[in-house]
Amino acid sequence: MIVNQLISHLRSFQSLQRQVQYYMPVDEQELMWRGVETAVSIHDGYFRKNNKPYIDHALSVANILASWRAPCHIVIAGLLHDILKSNYANVPNLDHLETIFGREVIRLIQDISRLGRFGQLLAVDSSNSADDVMQQLPWVAMVLQQSPFAVVIKLADKLHNFQSLSSLSEERQIEYATSTLRIFVPFAERLGMRRVKRQLADSAFRVLEPDVYNQILDRYPHEAREALIAPILGEIETRLEENNIPAQVTFVPNSVYDIQLAETKQGKQLPLCETMSTIIAVNNMLDCYKALGVIHQLWSPQPNKFLDYISAPKPNGYRALHTRVRPKPGSCQIVAIRDQNMMLVADYGLTAGWHGVPDAMLPHFEAWQEPPPGKVTVLTPDGELKLLADGATPVDFAYVVHVGVGHQCMGALVNGRQAALDYPLKTGDVVHILTGRTSVGPSPDWLQFVKTSKARQEIRRWLKVQKPKDAADKGWTILDAQLQRNKLSLPFGVVSESLTAVAEALGYKQHDDLLVAIGLQQRDPDEVVDLLKHKHEKGTLFAASQAIVASLSNSNLRQKLARCCRPVPPYAICGYVTKQNVVTIHRASCARLRHLQPLLHVEWNDVSVQYRTEIDVECIDRAGLVRDVSEIVSATGVNMTSFHADRLEGGASYIHISLGDMPRTQRERIVEKLRQVLNVQKVILRAPGTSNQPQQRMSPKLGNPYTLRPVTGDAFFGRINELRELINHLRNVNPGEAVLLWGPRRIGKTSILLQLQQNVMNSDDFVLGFLDMQRLSGRSTTMFLREIIRTILDANPPDKKIQPPNLRRMKRDPLGYFRSFLDNSPILQNKHLVLILDEFQLLSTLTEDHVGLADIIRFFRSLIQ
């Protein structure tokens, strides 16, 4: 079965089979073949940038690891190292794979994936020693101590990627080579894998400085160096043989990159003899010192140039005797003497253990200091370590980085993937905070899950100074929930009036301050509820107000019902503060409201109101209409608690009748008789239950203050609560979720989205694409993908505008072209793409052209998993 699946990759398969059969037990080989089969299935249908099947890369990485004699679980992890990349794999269920290959393989895959998501790390001068690298990148110690073999697999991945790097754009090639030179070359040095280090360094340098690379090759030709060293090697072999010291004598040319560093340091061209080293490999450590004596008898050593790395090995495990001698006047030669195990460690480093080298000779790593109990250590994208409380969230991390970052936090990427703001961080996580253009400010809800005192203090401080109303509203929500948990249903007016006394008893000037303290979690709501219950039981609470006043500053004022419109539940109401500081409650449809300003937002207090039967009558006005309607009602003998009639523009009339409780059959008879009255057009019966969702009626006399077109900039006014709620939804979105903004037409959804795009999330962390689906209704799916690319390109600065692709060209492979654009576009590098689809329901009107809508939606879903 495997051979059938791999018939097009037979060469890589045969090479892997040939290598592992020499050192891997048969049962482990069988497990490895299962890993090959799994990799083929997962990467089926995916291709690399050079248009070769992605499985070729997985097999090549496994071949490199097998050439180093990697054990079975390492080879399998190499085969599966990219299965978490949704762009190149059908991402599998890791729990299922763990039952097949074991926990160690899955852990390696996850660590490899995390290594590839560090982003723009600190720039490291690769000429520095490995110890300097450790100091500049403190996370290196953690990675090497916790998962060094994940780094080994990543190095194999880098080696093969350079073979196909030319298929990428020049900008991506430079970015890849730079990160390799700054990060993974020092990694290879620290692991002692000097052969891999030379290969990666030269490959990266050839991409970054191709002209300089070729000039160095021309200045120091291999043939000239070989001709210069040959007589020296022959003389060393002769002298060692005469002294009965078995040895192999070779030379190793310095890498092009090392030569360039040496030239830069010395400021001149190097003598040819300094561009290579003589290597003497003997049988044991004792022979190393014997060979050193022979060399010093043959040629005079240079003073202070002898280094004994056998007695004092390097941290990466390197052992050898180094000396510098003068074979002839005016020249010098570096000589390194090692035994066979030292030779393996010098070339393969940590992986020399796979060749039988004792563990004591392998690289050792500074002990990673695990965080103390109750703490976790996480990293910034720059590799800086941050110590946080156990269970800390991205919000805690943001405030540790900087207070401004915390206030502007719009979301978070953890290990390269979007995470909820209440996600508990773990040691080793790499966290990137997404910030908005403006300081949106923290949400009071953050106080529910933050763990660090710094985050809690800064959130409280900001809310108290900048948004005391938000904090007070949150405090009332918490207090109200606590009242309900205690099965204490008190009207807001009652609680509001009593809160002043409770606030004073607790040392607050007014009840607003007490609500702010509850909202900021500085005051226990249970304590406040106990005091309220105590006052209630003593009968010291004031009479319940009939309506809830949203304004905290006016909530404790006396209320009365307006006589002009006689408002009754459940109809919408407004409030107006009179000169006597009394809140007068009017119907929202009351004609007098046009002359009353400012108005307060009020709602019926459902606890203190007993609902009655409500009847609405819509009719054409005529003489005697009110008399006829009232006679029908009065003839029933039912208590009529309210009767209100309005004459509307255009000759229409509206009558509202409130009645006491009555049998259902009697209500139906009244409605039927009213419908028979002359000029009555419609009779609506309303018998409210305990629902707190009143039917709202807008008077035809009130003009519409809103424009029918979307507005931006200064024309956008209000909607602060809606905008903040949308921001909080975006902050709390989980991987795999989208945010839906839903509402009636012409209510302002597009304006909110435009405001979000232009003034909130327009920062260096985001690329926002706004797509009006009305313009694309009925167009092709290929055009839809092209328009997304266009909106993304529009985010570029004007001086760097790039034209969207030709439609005919995209039709060859629309989804493949779109995927390639997302992967390779410099605009999207290290940024978070936010795609806004206005009138998204029109997606269903797209005509399928060269790509199905279902395939597009599946691809979008894979991007946000």
N, C-alpha and C positions, 0 to 999 in steps of 0.2 A: 504493500500500500504506500509506504513512504517513497519507494523508488519511483512509483507511478506519479506521485505528486511532485517529485523533484527531478523529473526527466529533463526539464529545461535548465536545471541547476546542477547537472551531473558532476561537473568538474569540481565545484566547491564541496559537494557531498563526498566524492571519492577522496578528496584531499583530507577532509575531516576524518573519514573512516580510516584512512591509512595512518594518520598521526596517532589517534587514540588507541589503536589496537596494540601498540607497542608498550603502553604503560597502564592502561585502564582495564580493570577486571571486566569480565564478560557481562556480569549482571548490571554493572554500572553503565556499560556501553548500551545495553538494552534500554535503560532509563533515559540515557542521553538521546537515543533515537526517538523516543517518545517526545522529548523536548523539541527535537527537530520537527516532528509531525505537528506539534502544537504551534510552533512558530509559523509554519507554512499556513496553517488554518487561520491564525490570527491576522497575518499580514496579507492574506489572499485578497487580490484586487487593488492593492496599494503599490505605488511606484515612487521611486526617488526622483530628485530633480533631473537626473541624467536619463530618465525614462526607463530605468531598469527596475525589475520587480524588487520590492523592499526586502524580500526574503534573502536576496543576494547579500545585502549588507549584514543581516543577522548571521548568515553562514560564514561570512568573511571574518567577522569579529570572533566567532567561535573557533575558526581556524587559527587565528592569531593566538588566542588563549591556549589552544591545544599545542601549538608550536612551543609554548613555554611550559608544557606538561601540566596544565591546570587540572585540578581534580574535577570530578563529574559535576558537582553542584555549581562550580564556577563556570564551566562550559555551558551548562543549561541556563544560568543567569545571563551569560553572554548572548545566547540565542534569543532570550526573551527580554533583553534589556530595554527595548523600545515599545513594549506592548501597552504602556500607559499613555502613549502619544495618540490622541484620538484622530489626528490628521493622517496617521500612517498605520493604524491598527484598529481592528474591531475589539475594543477594550473588553477584556474578559472579566469574569468573576474571580477575584484573587483567592477567595475562600476555597473555591473549587480547585484551583491550581495548587493551593497549599496541600490539599489532601493527596495530590499526585506527586509533587516534587519536594514537599517539606517546607517548614517555616523559614529555614535559612535562605533558600532560593528567593522566596517572596520578599524577605527583608532586604536582600541585595538589590532586587529590582526596584524597590521603593527608594533605597538610598541612592541608586544610580539616577533615578528620575529626579530626586532632589538636587543632586550635584549639577544637573543640567539646567537648574532654574535659579542659580544664584544671581543671574543678571549682571549688571555692571558692578564688578567688584573693584576693590582698591587696586590702583595701578602699582604693580610691583616691579622694581628693577631686577631683572633676572640675573644681573651680574652679582647680585648680593648672595650671601651664603644662605643655606637652608634655614639657619637659625634666624637670620634677618627676616626671611619670609614668614616664619612662625610668629615673629613679633608684629609684623605688618598685617597679617591675616590671622587673628587669634582663633578663628573658627577652624583653621587647618588642624590644630591639635585635637579638636573634638572629632573631626571627620576621620583622621588617621587612626585615632585610638578606638573609635567605635566601629568603623567599617572600612578598613584599609583596602580590602579586596574589591569593594565597590569602586574605589579609585582605580585599581588595576584594570577592571573591566572598562571603565571610562577611558583610560589611556589607550586600550586596544581599539575602542570605538573611534577615538581621535585619529589614530594611525590610519585606519581605513578611510575615514571621511576625507582626509587630505588627498586620497587617490581620485576622488570625484569632485573635488572642490571647484574645479573650473566650470562646472555647470551652474554655479551660483553667480549672481551679479557681483561686480567688482567690489561694491560697498559691503556686501555680505561676506565676501572672501576676506576682506581686510578686517572686518569685525571678528570673524571666526579665528583668524590667525593671531590677532591681538590678544584675545582672551586665552588662547592656547599658550602663547608665549608668556603671558603675565601670571597665569594661574596653573596650568597643567604641566608646564616645563618645571617649575619649582616643585610641584607635586611629585613628578618623576624623580627629581633629584632627592627629595626627602625620603622616597621609598627605596632609594639606592638603585633604581633602574636606569643606569647611566646610558645604556645603549638606546633605550626608548627616548630618553631625554635628548640625545643627539639627533635622533631622527625627527622628533617633533620640533625641536628648535630650528633645524635647517629647513624643514618644510614650511614653518611659519615665516621664517626670515625670507625665504624665496618669494612668498606671496607679498610681504610687506615692502621689501626692497629688492626687486628682481634685478635691477641694474647693478647695485652694489654686490649682490650675490654672485653674479656672473663675473664681475671685475675681480673679486677675491679668487675665484676659481682660475682665472687667467693669470693672476699674480703668483699663485702657488700651485702650479700644475702637479697632479698626482705623480706623473712619471718622473719629474725632477726630484720630488721628495723621495721617491722610492730609490732612485739612482744614488742620491746622497746618503741614504741610511744603509744601503746594502753592505758596503765594506765594514761598517761599524757592527752590524749584526753578525757578520761572519767572524770577526775577531772575537766578539763576546762568546760565541758558540765554541770556538777553538779553546779559549782559556777555561771555560767551564768544564769542557770535556777533559782537559789536561788535569783538572782538579777533582775529577770523578763526581761531578755534580750534574745529574741528569736534568735537562731543562729544555724548554721550548722558547725560542727567542723570536719575537715578532715586533712589528711597530704598528701603532694606531695613530692615524692622522687626526689632528684636531678638527672639530666640526667647523663649518664655515661661520656659523654664528659666534662660536668661541673666538675664532680668529678676529672677527670684526670687533668684538668687545675688547680684545687685547690691543688691537690697533688704536681704538678710540682712547683707551686708558693711557697708552704710551705716546700717542700722538705721532706715530711714524709707522712705516712698513716694517714688518717683522723679518728677522733673518729666517731663511728657509728651515734651518734646523730647529727653530722654536715652534714650528707648526705641527710637530708630531712628537710622540713619546715612544721610547723603547720599553717593551714589556718582556719581563723574564718570568716564566712560569716554572716553578720547581715542585718537588714532590711533597715537601713538608715545611713547617715553620723553621726548623733548624737550618735547612738548606737555604732559606731566605737570607739569613745572616751570613752564612758561608759565601753565598753568591755576592753579597754586598762587599765582603772583604776582597774577593777576586776583582770586582769592578774597580774598587779604590786602589788596588795594586796596579791595575792596568792603566788607569787615568787618574789624575789628581782631581779630587772633588772640590767644588767651589765652597768656600766657607759659608756657614750658616744656611746652607741649602739642604741639609739632611733632615728628613721628617720621618719619624717612626710611628706609622699608623697601626702597627701591629700591637704595640704596647698601649697605645691610646687610640682606639678606633673612633671613626667619625660616628655621629648619631645615626646616620643612615646605614651603618654596618660596614662601611668601607675599611679594608685593612690592606696595608702594603708598606714597603719601605721605599721612600722616595729619595733620590739623590740627583745632583746635577754635576756632570763631569765635563772636562774639556778634552775631547778626542784629539784635537789639534789646535794650535794657537788661533785665537779669533773666533772659535766656534764653541758651542756648548750642546750638551745633549741631556734631556731628562730621561731618567731610568726609573722604572717602577718594578719592584720585585714582589711576587705573590706566590702562594701555593695554589693547589687546584681549587680548593673550596673558596679561597679568596678571589680567584678568577671568576667563579660563578657569581659570587656576591657582587663583585665590581660591575658585572654586566647586567645581572638580573635582579639584584637587590632582594626585596622581600620574596619574590617568586623563586629565588634560588632554593628555598625550602622544598619546592616541588621537584628539585633535582637531587635531593638527598642531603643537602647542607644542614648541619645541626642548627636547632633554633637559637642556640647561644650566639651564633655568628650572624644572625639576621638583624635587620634594622630594628631598633627599639624606639619607641615614641614616648615623649614626655607624658607622664600620667595625666590624663584628662581629669581635671578636678570636677567631679560630679557636683551639681548644685546641692547646697545643704538641704536637709529635710524641710518640706513645705515650700520649696522654691523650684523654678524652672529657668533654664537658660535658653533664650531665643536670640536670633540674629537679625540685624538689619540687612538689606540688600548689599551693603558695602562690607559685610562680614564683621560688623561690630557686635560684640556680645552684650546682651542686656539681661540682667537678673530680675525676675519677676516672681510674685507670689504664685504658688501652685493654684491652677485654675484660672490664672489671669487671661484676659481676652485681648483681641486686637486693640480695643479702646484703651486698656491699661498700657499696652505697648506704645500707642500713639502719644500718650501723655508723658511717658518716660523719655521718648525721643525729644519732644518739645511741646510745650503747652499749646502753641499755635497750631501744631500738627493735630493735636487732639481736638481743638475747637473746629478745625476745618475737615475733620475726618468724614469721608463720604462712603468708605468701604475699605476692604482689605483683601490682599492676596496672600495666602499662606502656602508656601512651597509652590508658588506659581499659579495657584488655583484660587478662585474666589471663595471666600469664607464669610459666614455670618459674623456680625460684630460681637456676638456673645459666644463665639467658638472658643473652647478652652485650649489654650496653647500648650504644646509639649516641648520638652527639651530638644533642641536641634532644629525647630521650625524656623524657616526664613520668612519674615513678615515684611510686606510692602504696604504702606498705608496710602490709599487713594484720597487725594484732597480736592476740594472744589476751588473755584475761583475766588469766591467770597467766603467770609467766615460765617457759615450757616449757624454755627454754635452747637453745643451739645444738646442732646435730647434728655428730658427728665427721666425717660425710661432707662437710660444708661445706668442710673444709680441702682437699678434692680440687679445688675449683674457684674459691675466692675468689682475688682478684688483689691486693688492697691489704694492706699490712703491718698496718694498724690492725685490719682485720677478723680477720686471722690471729692477731694477738697477743691480741685480746679473746676469741676463741673458745678459744684454748689456755688462757688464764688461767681462764676459766669452767669448762672441762672439768676442768682440773687441780684446782680447788678444790671444785667442786660435784659433778662426776660422774667421779671418777678411774676408777671401774670401767668406765664406758662407754669412756673413752679407752683403758684397758688392753685391753678386749675388742676395740676397733678395732685396737689395736696387734698383738694376737695374730692377727687376721684378715689384716692386712697381712703379718706375718711368715710366716704359714702359706702365703699365696699366693706369697710370694717363695721359700719352700722348694720349693713345687711347680714353680715356673718353673725352679728349678735341678735339678729331677728328684731331689730329696733327700727321701725319705719317712721321716720320723722320728716315732715316737710322741710324743704330747704329754708323757707322763711323762718321756721321755728329754730332750726339748728343755727342759722346765720345770726339771729338775734341773741341766742344764748351763747354763741361762740365768743362774742365780745367779752362777756363776763368770764368765760373760761380762759380766754387769752390773757386777760388782766390778772387772773389768779395764777397763771403760769409765768407771768413776767413780760408779756408782750404788750405793746402799746395798742394794737388793734388786731382784729381777728384775721386781717389779711396777712399779718406777719406770722401768725400761728399757722395758717394754711401753707405759707411759703416754707416754714420749717418742716411741716409734715411732708411736703412735696420733695424737699431736699434730704429727707430721711434723718433730720436732726431732732425730730420729736416723735416719740412712739405714738401712733394713732390709738392704740389700746388705752393709753392713759387719758387721752381726750375723750374717747367714747365713754369711759367709766365716769368721768366728770359730767358728761352730758346726761347719761343715764341717771346719775344721782340727782341732778337738777330736775329731770323729768319726773322722777319718783316723788320728789318733794312738791311737785306742782308749781315750780317756779318758772317754767317755760312760758313764753308768751303765746298767744293764739296763733294758729297756723295762718300763714299768708296764702292767698288763693293762687298765686302765680310765682314761678321761678324767674328771678331777674338775673340775667347772665353777668351783669356788671357787679363785681364784688363791692365797689364803692357805694352802690345804690341798693344792694340786696336787703339791707336792714331797714329801709324806709317803709312807712305805712303805705298800704295799697287801697285803692277803691276802684270799682267798676264804673266805666263811663256810662252816663245816662243816654248819651246820644245814640249809641249803637248797641247797648246792653249786651256785651260779649258773654258768650257761654261756651263751654267745652263742646265739641273738640275743635272748634274753629280756630284758625291761626290768629294770634293776637300780637299787638305791639304795646310798648309802654312809653309814657311821657312824664317827666318829672315837672310838677307844677311849682309855682313860686313858693307854695307852702311846704315844699319838700315831700310831696305825696306822689307816689307812682300811680298814675291813672291808666287803667288797662282798657285799650280800645280793640275792636276787631281790626284785623289787617286790612279789611275792605272798607273801613270807615272813611267817609269823604273828608272828615275834619283832619285826617292825618296829613293832608297836603299842606296845612297851615301850621303844623306842629313840628318843630325841630329843636334839638336832635331827638331821635327815637331810640328806645332801648329794645334789645332783643329779650323777649320774655316768652315763657311757655307755661302751660297749665300745670299746676302741681297735682299730679295724678293721685297722690295720697289723700289730699284734702277735698277732692272733688268727687261727687257722686254723679255718674253719667245718667242722662235721661234720653228719651227717644227724640231724635231730631228729624225734621222734615224740611226739605228745600223745595220751593215751588218756583219754577221759571215760567214766565208768562208775558203776554203782550198787555201793556197797561190800558185800562179803560175805567170809566166811572163806575163805582160800586164794586170793584174787584176785591178790595180788602174786606168790605162788608160781607160779601158772599163767602169768602174763604173763612173768615172768623166765625160766621154762623154755623158752618159745617162742623168746626172743631168744638164750639161751645155746646152744640146739640148732643155731643157724645158724653158730656159730663166729666171729661178728663181734665185734671188740673193743668192749665196752660201756664207754664212758668216764664215763657218769653215769647213775644211776637214782634218781629221786626220786618219792615218793608222798605225797599229802596227802588226808586225810579232810576233806570239806567239810560245812557245815551241811546238814541235810535228808537225810543218808544218802548223799550223792554222794561220789565219789572222783575224784581227778585224778592221773594218772601221767605223768611226763615222762622220756623215755629219750633219751640221747645216744649215738650210735654212730659208729664210725670209717667211713672210706670203704668203699663197696661198690658192686657193679654195680647198675644201675637195676632190673633184673629181680629181683634178690635183695631190694631194698627193697620192691618191690611184693608179693613172696611173704610177707614178714614182716607187712606191713600187712594182707594178706588173712587170715592165720592169727589175728592179734590180733582182728580183727572177729568171728571165730567163737567167741571166748572168752565164756563165760556172763556176763551182766550188762554187757558192754561196749556202750556206746551209740554212741560215735563214736571213730574213729581218724583223726588228722590227720597227714599226712606233711609235714615241712618239710625242704627241702634248700637252705639259703641259699647264695647266690652271694657276690659281693663287695659287695653293697648295704649301705649304712650306714643303712638304715631298718629297725630291729628291730621285730618284732611285739611289741606291748605287751599284757600280760595283767594285768587288775586283779582282785585277790582278792575273792571275794564276802564275805569277812570284814570288809573295810574299809568303814565307813559313809560315806555321801555328805555331805561338810561343806557343800555349797552348797544354797541355797534355789532353788526352781523359779521364783521370780518375779524380775523385774528389780529391781535395787537401785540406789539413788542416795545421794548425800551420804556420811555417815560409814559407812554400810553397805557402800560400795564399797571393797574392799580388794584390793591386788595388781594384777595385770594391767598393771603399769607398762610392761613391755616391749611388750605388745600395743598399749597406748595410744600409746606413743612411735612405734611403727612406723606406726600409723594417721596420726599427726600428720605424720610424714615423708612418707608417701604424699600427704597433702593438700598439703604444702609443694611437692612435686615434680610435682604434676599439671599436665599440659600442656593448653592450650586444646583443647576438644573431647573431653576425657577425663572420665570419672567414676571414683569410687573405690568398689570393691565389697568389702564385708566379708562373708566366707563362712565358714561353719563348721556343725557339727552342731547340732541343736536343743538348747536348754537349756544351751548352753556359755557363755553370757554375752555374746552379741553386742549385745543391746539395752542391757544395763547399760553396756557400753563407749560406745555411742552417746549414752546419756543423760549419762554423765560428760563426754564431749566437748562436748555441748551446754551443760551447766550450769556446768562448771568450767574449761573450757579456752578455747573460742572465743567465750564470751559477753562481747563487748567492743563498743566503739562502732563498730568496723569491720564487724561481722557482724550479720546478722539470720538466726537459725537457725530453720527450721521443721521440727518433728519430727512425722512422720505415721505412725500405726500402721495399716498396710494391712489387718490382720486385722479392724479395725472397719469397713473399707470393702469387704470382700470381697462381691462380688455387687451392690454399689451402682452407680449410674450414673457415667459419665465427667464429667457436669456436677457431680455431688456431689463427685467427686474434686477438681476444680478449686476448688470452693467451700471444701473443707476445707483446701486449701493456703492460700487467702486467710485463712481463720480462724486458722491457725497463725501466719501472719505478723502478723496484727493482734494476736494474743496477746503479741507481743514488745513492744507499746506499754506505757508506764507505766500503772498502774491508773487514774490520774486522767484519762487520755486514751484510754480504751477506745473502740473503734469497732466497731459490729456488722457481721458479715459480710453480704454482699448477700442479698437475697431470692432463693430458688432459682428461683421462677417468672420473675423478672426476668432471671436469668442464662441461662435456657434460650433466650432470644431469640437470643443470640449468645454462647455460653459462652467460646469461645476469644478472641473480640474483647473481651469484658468482662475476661477474665483478663489479656490483653495490656495493656489500658488501665489496669488496676489496678497492674501492675508498673511502667508508665511514669510514673504520676501519684501513686502513694502516697508521702506525705512520709516514711513509715517507712523506705522503701528509698533515699531520696536519699543519695547518696555513701556507700552501704553495699554490702557484698558479701552476696548471698543464698546461704545454704548450705541446701539441701533434703535432709533425711534421711528416706528411705523405709524403714521397718522392715517386713520380710517383703515386699520389693519384687516377688517373683515372683507375688504375688497381683494385680499389675496386670492380668494376663491374664484375671482373673475379672470385671473391670468390664464392665458392660453399656453399650453405646454409645447415648447419648441426646443428640441434637442436635449431637454432635461425636464424631468417630472417635478411637480410641486412637492410631492411627497418626499423625493430625494433631497430637495432643498431644505425642507423642514427637518428631516432627519439630520442633515449636516449641521443646521443651526443648533439642534438639540445637543449634538456631540460637542459643540464649542462651549456650551455653558454647563456641561456636566462637571 
